[in-house]
């Protein structure tokens, strides 16, 4: 589906049968009307965000920090992991407390921390962030992963650092463009590096707690960032870089995720989806979920996996039913020539938080 804005082209890479909220399309049109905007590409996981659509890549001659948002550097990394006895109950009980930040006394404390930001180091955060032990269920294309092997999937961002960077801009300029693009990009790049470091530190913490061998990531792709491309600014908010690289498109706590070979072109702003995408707001998911599910049902999913989450509200907000069907999202990416499925992973244990509310 596509339409023409007064200022920029807007195209959503979804099939007619895919659910795309009208509010998300309205947000795409608003972004398209911004000064300097050239092209807005919505992914099949497109949904409304705070002021800007999530699941979109936006090309402009002007840099707009609010189009990246506060969680600069958020992304997904996939680490091969070897565990002698992958018993879900045992693993869930031994998962480290990823709500507790590292201190200099911890073995994983790094020598170099971008921007010197030590707050919340090696923590997962809330919302849709997670750390998941998963099994490779099937392999469809050549890859270094093998069927029945295990991977650790880490989805997290720059925690308070990205929020601090965006707040410094919005307190002066609101949703307007960056007054000093070079200064914003310097801080932005620190947050992107911090997010990648954070994912690696959490993988190391999990490996140590489980007595497991964790390999180098086969994927570590950011989906909240701005890229300078041919002198223009390519903003991505909930969209992964899709030019000749592998990307993990996350499902939900109770559905598969897909490793895809991304080969998106200019018409899609060289981007692909980053996940299933919400189909319910958090308030709707909480209200509907409480009417349909028990806490026990949400802590053991239909695929037999376990969810470590002490926050009952978050369990309902992040229920699999709150998200679109990942198979539809992957089908749309393939149908539009943006990506090809490589491997499918199925969750065994998903860590959200040990905290109680």
N, C-alpha and C positions, 0 to 999 in steps of 0.2 A: 504494500500500500504506500502511496506517496501523495504529496501535495506541494503546492508552490506558495511560499511565503513572499511577502513584499520585499524582504531583505535576503532571504537565504532559502536554499532547498531543504525540505524536511522529508526524510524517508524512514519508514519503520520496516525493518526486515523481519516481518512476521506474516504468517499465512492468514487467510480470512477466518479460519477456525480458531486462531489464537486469541486469548483474552487480553486485550490491551485497554486499560482504563482510560476513559475520556479525559480525566484530569491530567494524565500523563501526556496526552496529545496536546492539551492546552498549554502545558508547560513547555513542550517542544516548540510550539508556535511562539510563545513569549521569548524563548531563547533566540529563535530565528530572527526576531525583530530587533535584537541588540545591535548596536553600532559595530560594524566590522565583521559581523557573522557571515560566514560563507556557506556552510553546510552542516546540517544536524542529522545524525544517523542514530535511529533508535534500534536497539537490539530486541530480540524476541522476549527478553525478560524485563522489558521496559515497565516501569511503574512510577507513581508520583513520589517526589522527594520534598525536602524542605526548601522550596524556592526554585529548585531545578530538578529535572527528571533524573531518575536513577536507571542505569542501563542505557546510557547515551554517550555518544562521542560527538564533540562539537568543535568545528574548525573555524577559526576567526583570526583576523589581523590584529585583534585587541585581546589582551590577557585579562580574563575575569576570574579572580580567585574563588568566588562563590560557586562557580561551575565545577570546581574540584571538590569543594566542601571542606569540612573540618578534619576528616580522617585521611589526610594526605599520606600516601604510601601504603594504604591498605591493599592487601593482596593475598594470594594463596600460594603456598609452597608445598611440594610433594617430596617426601623423603623415603627412600627404601629403608626398611627396618627389619631386623631379624630377631625373632622371639622364639625361644625353644618350645615353650608350651603356650600357645595363644588362646588361653582360656579367658573368655570375656569377663566372667565374674571376678576372677583373680586379678585381671588387668585393671578393671574398673576400681577395685579396692586399692590398688597400688599406684594409681595415677597421682602425680605430684599436685600440690596446691598451686595452681597457676593464677590464683588471685593474689598470692603473696609475691611482692616484688623482690628481685635479687638484691643482695647487699654485697659490699666489697669482700665479705667473708665467704661468700659462696664460690664454689669451684668454678662455676660457669661465668663469673664476672669477667667482662671483656676488657681488653687493654685500651680499645678506642671506642668511644661512644659518640656518635654524631651529635653535634650541637651541645655536647656535655649534658644531655637530658637523661638524668638517672631515675626520674620518677616513673613508677609502673614498669620498670624494665623486666622483660621476660614474663609479662602477664598477658592474658588473652583478651580481657575486656568483656563487655556485655553485648547486647544486641544480637546480631547474627554471627558473631565471631565464634570460632570453635577450634578445638584440636581433636582430630579423629584418627583412630586406628582402623584401617580398612583393609579388606582383602581384594586383590585383583581378581575379579570374577571372570572376565574374558578379555582376550587380546584380539583386536580386529586388523591392526596394521603393525608393521615392524616397529618395535620399541625395545628399550632396555628392560622394561618390566616383563615379568612372566606370570602366567596364570597361577593362581593360588598363592602367589607371593604376597607379602604384607607391605603396606605403605602407611606413613604418618602424614596426614593432611593438616596443615596449619593455616588458618584464616584469621589474620589480625592486621592491625595497622600501626600508626605512630602514636596511639593513645593520646595523652595530653599535649604532645608537641604540635601535632597538626592543628589541634583546636586553638592553641596559643597563637600560631601563625595566622590563622584565619581571623581570629578575634582582633589581632593587631591591625589588620586591614579594615575589617568591617566597622570598627569603632570610629574610624576616620572617614572611610569612603563608602560604607554600606555595601550594596551590591554592585557598585561601580567598578571600573577597570583599575588595575594596579597602577598606582602613580609612578612607581619605580619597578618595572618588570624584572630588571636584573637582580634587585635586592630580594624581591619575592621569590624568584627562581632559586637563588642561593639558599634561602631558608627552606623552600620546597624540596630541593634536592637532599638537604640534610634529613628531612622527614622521610623521604623515600628510602634513604639508606638506613635510617633508624628502623623503619618497618621491616625491612629485609633482615636486619640483625635480630630484631625481636623474634621473628619466626624461627630463625636458626637457634637462638638461645632456648626457646621453648622446646624445640625438638631435642636439644641436648639434655634438657631437664627431664623430659619424658624418658629418653633412653637410659639415663642414669637411674631413675626411679624404678624402671622395669628390668634393669640389668640387660638391656638390649643394645644391639649394634645398629647405629643409625648412620646411613650413608649420606653423601652429598646430594642436595636436592636435584631431582630430574626436571623439576619445574619450580620457578619462583617468579611469578608474574604479578605485577602491581595492577590494580584496576581503579585507583583514584589518583590521578596525576595529570600534569600538563606536559606535553612534549613539544619542543620547538622543531618544526618540520618545514623545510623549505622557506624559512623566514616567517612562518605562520605559527599560531598557537593551537595545538590540538588538545582540547580538554577532554578528559575521560572521567566520568562519574559512574562507577559500577559497570565499567566496560574494560575488557582486557585488550592489551596490544595483540593485534591479530595478523601481523605481517611475518609469515614464514617462521612460526615458532609453535611449540606445544603449550597448551593452556588447559588447566583443570577447571571445568565448568561444574560448580558444586550443585549437588541436588539438595536433599534435606537430611535430617537426622534419621529418617526412616525410608530413604530411597537411594538409588545409586547415584554416583557422580561419574562424569565422563571426561577422560583425557582426550583432547581433540588436537589434530594438526590444523592450525589456523592459517588461512591463506586469503584473508580479506583484502579487497582492493580499495581504491580511492573513494568509490561511491559509498562504502561503509566506513569511511574514515579509518581504514586499516585497523578495524576493531571487531571484537566478537563479544558475546555474552559472557558474564562472569558467574552466573548461577541460574537457579530456577526462577527467581524473581517473585516478589510477594504478590499474592492476589487478594489478601485481606490486610487491612490496617491492623496495628497491634491491638487497638481497642476491640475491633471486631473479632479478631482471633481469640482474644481473651474471653469475650462474651460467648461466642459460639462454641469455643473449645470446652468451656466449663459445662455446657449443656450436652456435649457429645462424648467427652472423654473423662476418664479418671486420671489422677496423677500416676498411678501404677501403670496404666496403659501407655502413657507418654514416656515412661522411663524404660519400657521394653517395647521396641517397635515391631512392626509387622514383618520386618526382615530378620527379626531375632536379635537385633543389636541392643546394647544398653546405652542409656543416656545418663551421664553424671551431671546432675543439675539440682542444687539445693534450693533454688529459687522457683517456687511454684508458679508465680506469675510469668516468669520467663519461659517455663515449660510450655504453657498455653500459647504465649505469643509466638513461640518458635515451633509450634506443632507442624508436622509435615503438611497438614491440610491447609495451612496458612499460605502455602506456596503453590506456584503453578507446577504443572507436570514437567519434570525435567526432560522426559522423552519428547515432548512437544517442542521445547526450546531447542534441543539438539536437532530434531527433524527440520525445524525452520532454518537453523544455521546451515545444515547440509543442503537443503532445497535452494537456498540463495547462494550457494557456492562459497560460503564464508569459512567453513570448517568441515573436516572429515573425522569421524570418531576413530580413535586409536585403541582405547582400552576403557573398560568399565570397572569401577570399584564399588564395593558394597560395605557399608559400615559395620564394624564389630563393637566398638566402644566410642562414643562421642562425648567429649568433655565440654561443658558449658561453664559451670561455676560450682564450687563447693559451698558458696555463700548461701545463707538462708535469709528469706524475707517473709 
